[in-house]
Amino acid sequence: MAKVELKGIGKVYEGNVRAVTDANITIEDKEFCVFVGPSGCGKSTTLRMIAGLEDITEGKLYIDGVEMNDVPPKDRDIAMVFQNYALYPHMTVYDNMAFGLKIRKMDKGEIDRRVRDAARQLDLTQYLDRKPKALSGGQRQRVAVGRAIVRNPKVFLFDEPLSNLDAKLRVTMRSELADLHNRLQATMVYVTHDQIEAMTLGTKIVVMKDGVIQQIGAPLYLYNNPINKFVAGFIGTPPMNFLTVKVLEKNGKIICDEGSFEITPTDEQSKALKDYIGKEVSFGIRPEDLKYTDKPVAKDDMQMKITNKEPLGAETHLYLVSNKGQSIIAKTTASAEFRLGDSVNFIPDMAKAKFFSFDEGEVNICDSIEKKW
């Protein structure tokens, strides 16, 4: 397989419309790298530049140390899987998977071996004589993946391949793709707007916004150490809660005043927040890091009112609002009884809390995160 390097890659369309800015990424051999971000963030454009389907305006692209900027897609030794499957409706599954190899005039025996081996890996052997219209959405997507596998490429590229599938099938296909990566030990580059797909599939995640890479890292590292408010709010389900608080100093200690309750930062957080005394910052806490308490109101309790609840089986999501009108979500056990309109108290796990500035970039104030891209 192969190492993929993007060095200062940029894409500017006609009319000076910038889609990607100064992308610097190293995708190591055998990594499963996922590009994630909202629509229009530049992730698919970046993938298409790797594939050779978009010209590179700025920077250099390397695959296994060889510059690819001017190399045609057919000569890059890549295979791409699209959202819409891109299967030939008049061909059988076998012929769809074999078509690319036949074009390359590969030996018939080798074609047959590769197709049947890929079909076995993807549980498609019994469908080889069927046409795409006789297959389910998940089976069609497996055929598209199989067509890529038989190529034995240096790099697999996936452009939102699960978007057309229903929720249950997406879960199944996520598991199958992860298993496939483990078996093939291939270099895979995957694009999605779904952060759950990114977290469950990727060994490395690239978070993008407005054509700019925000952060690169392993899934749990990004979850626990977001570099800015955007990454913190994008990674995680339900998303991180944010409350606007004012940093104050009382009796020599730093406190954060929401207006209807106060939050006491840890000692380490307090050191970083000293530069923000008198200013407003954004307090971030994940729904699972809020602990319900039925005891009388104590210092650092967040007093909120229940506006909605979502029972999800093993857990319940509570939608809460403070007396100042700021809203958050809390996760609780399903066994706890709550009614709409109830006033409840939650204790934030301050060791897991984050603080973000309102300055440009909305950076993480308290965590020291090294930027390597």
C-alpha positions as CSV (number, residue, x, y, z in Angstrom):
1,M,0.0,0.0,0.0
2,A,1.1,3.6,0.2
3,K,1.8,6.8,2.1
4,V,-0.1,9.9,0.9
5,E,1.3,13.4,1.5
6,L,-0.5,16.7,1.0
7,K,1.9,19.7,1.2
8,G,0.3,23.1,1.1
9,I,-2.5,21.9,-1.1
10,G,-5.0,24.6,-2.2
11,K,-7.9,24.7,-4.6
12,V,-9.2,28.0,-6.1
13,Y,-12.1,27.9,-8.6
14,E,-12.9,30.4,-11.3
15,G,-13.9,33.8,-9.9
16,N,-11.3,33.4,-7.1
17,V,-13.6,31.1,-5.1
18,R,-11.4,29.3,-2.6
19,A,-12.4,25.8,-1.7
20,V,-9.3,24.5,0.2
21,T,-6.5,26.4,1.9
22,D,-3.0,25.2,2.7
23,A,-3.8,21.6,3.5
24,N,-0.9,19.8,5.1
25,I,-1.5,16.1,5.8
26,T,0.5,13.0,6.0
27,I,-1.5,9.8,5.7
28,E,0.7,6.9,6.7
29,D,0.8,3.5,5.0
30,K,-2.2,1.3,6.2
31,E,-3.9,4.2,7.9
32,F,-7.7,4.8,7.7
33,C,-7.9,8.6,7.4
34,V,-11.3,10.2,7.6
35,F,-12.0,13.7,6.4
36,V,-15.1,15.1,8.3
37,G,-16.9,18.4,8.4
38,P,-20.1,20.1,7.4
39,S,-21.3,20.5,3.8
40,G,-19.0,22.8,1.8
41,C,-16.0,22.5,4.1
42,G,-13.7,21.2,1.3
43,K,-13.4,17.6,2.3
44,S,-14.7,16.1,-1.0
45,T,-12.7,18.6,-3.0
46,T,-9.6,17.4,-1.2
47,L,-10.4,13.8,-1.9
48,R,-11.0,14.6,-5.6
49,M,-7.6,16.3,-5.8
50,I,-6.0,13.1,-4.4
51,A,-7.9,11.1,-7.0
52,G,-6.9,13.5,-9.8
53,L,-10.5,14.4,-10.6
54,E,-9.8,18.0,-9.6
55,D,-6.7,20.0,-10.6
56,I,-4.5,21.2,-7.8
57,T,-4.2,25.0,-7.7
58,E,-1.4,25.2,-5.0
59,G,0.9,22.8,-3.3
60,K,2.2,19.3,-4.0
61,L,0.6,15.8,-3.7
62,Y,2.7,12.8,-3.2
63,I,1.8,9.1,-3.2
64,D,4.7,6.9,-2.1
65,G,7.1,9.8,-2.5
66,V,6.2,10.4,-6.1
67,E,4.6,13.8,-7.1
68,M,1.1,13.3,-8.5
69,N,0.1,16.8,-9.4
70,D,0.2,16.2,-13.2
71,V,-0.4,12.4,-13.2
72,P,-3.7,11.3,-14.8
73,P,-6.2,9.5,-12.4
74,K,-5.8,6.2,-14.2
75,D,-2.0,6.2,-13.5
76,R,-2.2,7.0,-9.8
77,D,-3.0,3.4,-8.8
78,I,-6.0,4.4,-6.7
79,A,-9.6,3.0,-6.5
80,M,-12.6,5.2,-5.6
81,V,-16.0,4.3,-4.2
82,F,-18.8,6.8,-4.7
83,Q,-22.0,7.6,-2.9
84,N,-24.2,6.5,-5.8
85,Y,-22.4,3.1,-6.4
86,A,-21.8,3.9,-10.1
87,L,-22.6,0.3,-11.2
88,Y,-23.4,-0.6,-14.8
89,P,-27.1,-1.7,-14.6
90,H,-26.9,-4.0,-17.7
91,M,-24.0,-6.0,-16.2
92,T,-24.0,-8.8,-13.6
93,V,-22.2,-8.3,-10.3
94,Y,-19.3,-10.4,-11.6
95,D,-18.9,-8.3,-14.8
96,N,-19.2,-5.0,-12.8
97,M,-16.4,-6.2,-10.5
98,A,-14.3,-7.5,-13.4
99,F,-14.8,-4.6,-15.9
100,G,-11.9,-2.5,-14.8
101,L,-9.5,-5.4,-15.0
102,K,-10.8,-6.4,-18.5
103,I,-10.1,-2.9,-19.7
104,R,-6.5,-3.3,-18.5
105,K,-6.4,-6.6,-20.5
106,M,-5.5,-8.7,-17.5
107,D,-5.3,-12.5,-17.8
108,K,-8.8,-14.1,-17.6
109,G,-7.7,-16.5,-14.9
110,E,-6.3,-13.7,-12.7
111,I,-9.5,-11.7,-13.2
112,D,-11.6,-14.6,-12.1
113,R,-9.4,-15.3,-9.1
114,R,-9.6,-11.7,-7.9
115,V,-13.3,-11.3,-8.5
116,R,-14.2,-14.5,-6.6
117,D,-11.8,-13.7,-3.8
118,A,-13.3,-10.2,-3.3
119,A,-16.8,-11.7,-3.5
120,R,-15.9,-14.1,-0.8
121,Q,-14.6,-11.4,1.4
122,L,-17.7,-9.3,0.9
123,D,-20.2,-12.2,1.1
124,L,-21.3,-11.6,-2.5
125,T,-20.5,-15.0,-4.0
126,Q,-24.2,-16.0,-4.3
127,Y,-25.0,-12.8,-6.1
128,L,-22.3,-12.8,-8.8
129,D,-24.8,-13.7,-11.6
130,R,-27.4,-11.0,-10.5
131,K,-27.7,-7.5,-11.9
132,P,-27.7,-4.4,-9.6
133,K,-31.5,-4.0,-9.8
134,A,-31.9,-7.3,-8.0
135,L,-29.7,-6.2,-5.0
136,S,-30.4,-4.2,-1.9
137,G,-28.7,-0.9,-1.3
138,G,-26.1,-2.5,1.0
139,Q,-25.3,-5.2,-1.5
140,R,-24.8,-2.7,-4.3
141,Q,-22.4,-0.7,-2.1
142,R,-20.5,-4.0,-1.4
143,V,-20.3,-4.5,-5.1
144,A,-18.8,-1.0,-5.5
145,V,-16.3,-1.8,-2.8
146,G,-15.5,-5.2,-4.4
147,R,-14.8,-3.4,-7.7
148,A,-12.2,-1.3,-5.9
149,I,-10.7,-4.3,-4.1
150,V,-10.0,-6.3,-7.2
151,R,-7.9,-3.5,-8.5
152,N,-5.5,-4.1,-5.6
153,P,-4.7,-0.3,-5.6
154,K,-2.2,1.5,-3.5
155,V,-4.9,3.8,-2.0
156,F,-8.7,3.4,-1.5
157,L,-10.8,6.5,-1.7
158,F,-14.3,6.6,-0.3
159,D,-16.6,9.6,-1.0
160,E,-19.5,9.5,1.4
161,P,-20.2,5.8,0.4
162,L,-22.9,5.2,3.1
163,S,-25.0,8.3,2.6
164,N,-27.7,6.6,0.5
165,L,-28.3,3.8,3.1
166,D,-30.8,3.7,5.9
167,A,-29.6,4.2,9.5
168,K,-29.6,0.5,10.4
169,L,-27.7,-0.5,7.2
170,R,-25.2,2.3,7.7
171,V,-24.2,0.7,11.1
172,T,-23.8,-2.7,9.5
173,M,-21.7,-1.3,6.6
174,R,-19.5,0.8,9.0
175,S,-18.6,-2.5,10.8
176,E,-17.9,-4.2,7.5
177,L,-15.7,-1.4,6.2
178,A,-13.7,-1.4,9.5
179,D,-13.3,-5.2,9.3
180,L,-12.3,-4.9,5.6
181,H,-9.6,-2.4,6.5
182,N,-8.2,-4.7,9.2
183,R,-8.1,-7.6,6.7
184,L,-6.6,-5.7,3.8
185,Q,-4.3,-3.5,5.9
186,A,-4.8,-0.9,3.1
187,T,-4.3,2.8,3.0
188,M,-7.9,4.3,3.0
189,V,-9.1,7.9,2.7
190,Y,-12.7,8.4,3.6
191,V,-14.9,11.5,3.4
192,T,-18.1,11.9,5.4
193,H,-20.2,14.6,7.1
194,D,-21.2,12.1,9.8
195,Q,-18.9,12.4,12.8
196,I,-20.1,9.0,14.1
197,E,-18.7,7.4,11.0
198,A,-15.5,9.3,11.5
199,M,-15.2,8.3,15.1
200,T,-15.9,4.6,14.5
201,L,-13.9,4.1,11.3
202,G,-10.9,6.4,11.4
203,T,-7.5,5.7,12.9
204,K,-6.9,9.4,12.0
205,I,-9.5,12.1,11.6
206,V,-9.1,15.4,9.7
207,V,-11.7,18.0,10.8
208,M,-12.4,20.7,8.2
209,K,-14.3,24.0,8.1
210,D,-14.5,26.6,5.4
211,G,-11.8,24.9,3.4
212,V,-9.3,25.0,6.3
213,I,-8.1,22.0,8.4
214,Q,-9.1,22.7,12.0
215,Q,-7.4,19.7,13.7
216,I,-5.9,16.3,12.9
217,G,-5.7,13.4,15.3
218,A,-6.9,10.0,16.6
219,P,-10.7,9.9,17.3
220,L,-10.5,9.9,21.1
221,Y,-7.7,12.5,21.1
222,L,-10.0,15.0,19.2
223,Y,-12.9,14.1,21.5
224,N,-10.9,14.8,24.6
225,N,-8.6,17.6,23.4
226,P,-10.5,19.8,20.9
227,I,-8.3,22.6,19.7
228,N,-11.2,25.0,19.3
229,K,-15.0,25.4,19.9
230,F,-15.9,24.2,16.4
231,V,-14.1,20.8,16.8
232,A,-15.5,20.5,20.3
233,G,-19.1,21.0,19.1
234,F,-18.7,18.9,15.9
235,I,-17.2,15.8,17.5
236,G,-19.5,13.9,19.9
237,T,-23.2,13.0,20.0
238,P,-25.1,14.8,21.5
239,P,-22.7,17.7,20.9
240,M,-20.8,19.5,23.6
241,N,-22.8,22.1,25.5
242,F,-21.7,25.7,25.6
243,L,-22.6,28.3,28.1
244,T,-21.5,31.9,28.1
245,V,-19.9,32.8,31.4
246,K,-18.0,35.8,32.8
247,V,-14.6,35.2,34.4
248,L,-14.4,36.9,37.8
249,E,-12.0,36.9,40.8
250,K,-13.5,36.5,44.2
251,N,-11.5,36.3,47.4
252,G,-8.4,35.5,45.4
253,K,-10.1,32.7,43.5
254,I,-11.3,32.5,39.9
255,I,-15.0,31.8,39.3
256,C,-17.1,31.7,36.2
257,D,-20.5,33.4,36.5
258,E,-23.3,32.2,34.3
259,G,-25.7,34.8,35.8
260,S,-27.9,32.3,37.6
261,F,-25.1,30.0,39.0
262,E,-21.4,30.0,39.4
263,I,-18.8,27.5,38.2
264,T,-15.4,27.0,39.9
265,P,-12.6,26.0,37.5
266,T,-9.9,23.6,38.6
267,D,-6.5,25.0,39.7
268,E,-5.0,24.4,36.2
269,Q,-8.0,26.0,34.5
270,S,-7.9,29.0,36.8
271,K,-4.2,29.7,35.9
272,A,-5.2,29.9,32.2
273,L,-8.3,31.9,32.9
274,K,-6.5,34.7,34.8
275,D,-5.9,36.4,31.5
276,Y,-9.6,36.6,30.9
277,I,-10.7,38.2,34.2
278,G,-13.6,40.6,33.4
279,K,-14.2,38.9,30.0
280,E,-16.8,36.5,28.8
281,V,-15.7,33.0,27.7
282,S,-17.5,29.9,26.5
283,F,-17.8,27.1,29.0
284,G,-18.0,23.7,27.3
285,I,-19.2,20.5,29.0
286,R,-20.3,17.3,27.4
287,P,-23.8,15.9,28.2
288,E,-22.2,12.7,29.7
289,D,-20.0,14.8,32.0
290,L,-23.0,16.3,33.9
291,K,-24.1,14.4,37.0
292,Y,-27.6,14.7,38.4
293,T,-27.9,15.4,42.1
294,D,-31.1,15.4,44.1
295,K,-29.4,16.9,47.1
296,P,-30.0,20.6,48.2
297,V,-28.4,23.2,46.0
298,A,-24.6,23.4,46.7
299,K,-21.7,25.5,45.4
300,D,-21.0,24.7,41.7
301,D,-24.4,23.1,41.1
302,M,-26.0,24.1,37.8
303,Q,-29.6,24.8,38.5
304,M,-31.7,24.2,35.4
305,K,-35.3,23.6,34.3
306,I,-36.4,20.7,32.1
307,T,-37.9,21.8,28.8
308,N,-37.9,18.4,27.0
309,K,-36.8,14.8,27.4
310,E,-35.9,12.0,25.0
311,P,-36.1,8.5,26.5
312,L,-33.6,6.3,24.4
313,G,-33.8,3.1,26.3
314,A,-30.7,2.7,28.5
315,E,-30.4,6.5,28.9
316,T,-32.5,9.6,28.7
317,H,-31.5,13.0,27.2
318,L,-32.8,16.0,29.1
319,Y,-33.1,19.4,27.5
320,L,-32.4,22.0,30.1
321,V,-32.5,25.8,30.3
322,S,-31.0,28.1,32.9
323,N,-32.7,31.1,34.5
324,K,-30.7,33.2,32.0
325,G,-32.2,31.3,29.1
326,Q,-29.1,29.3,28.1
327,S,-29.8,25.8,26.9
328,I,-27.9,22.5,27.4
329,I,-28.4,18.7,27.1
330,A,-27.7,16.2,29.9
331,K,-27.5,12.4,29.7
332,T,-29.1,10.5,32.6
333,T,-30.0,6.9,33.3
334,A,-33.4,5.8,32.1
335,S,-34.4,4.8,35.6
336,A,-34.4,8.4,36.9
337,E,-37.9,10.0,36.9
338,F,-38.1,13.5,35.4
339,R,-41.1,15.7,34.4
340,L,-41.2,18.6,32.1
341,G,-40.9,21.9,34.0
342,D,-39.0,20.3,36.9
343,S,-36.1,22.3,38.4
344,V,-33.0,20.0,38.6
345,N,-29.4,20.3,39.7
346,F,-26.4,19.0,37.8
347,I,-22.8,18.9,38.8
348,P,-20.2,19.3,36.0
349,D,-17.1,17.2,36.0
350,M,-14.7,20.1,35.9
351,A,-11.7,17.9,35.0
352,K,-13.4,17.2,31.7
353,A,-14.7,20.7,31.1
354,K,-13.3,23.1,28.5
355,F,-13.1,26.8,28.1
356,F,-13.0,28.6,24.8
357,S,-12.3,32.3,23.9
358,F,-14.7,34.5,21.9
359,D,-11.7,35.8,20.0
360,E,-11.1,34.8,16.4
361,G,-10.6,31.0,16.2
362,E,-12.5,30.4,19.5
363,V,-9.5,28.5,20.8
364,N,-9.3,26.1,23.7
365,I,-8.0,28.3,26.5
366,C,-6.9,25.8,29.1
367,D,-5.4,22.8,27.2
368,S,-2.0,22.9,25.6
369,I,-2.5,21.3,22.2
370,E,0.4,21.1,19.8
371,K,-0.5,22.0,16.2
372,K,1.3,19.7,13.8
373,W,-0.4,20.6,10.5
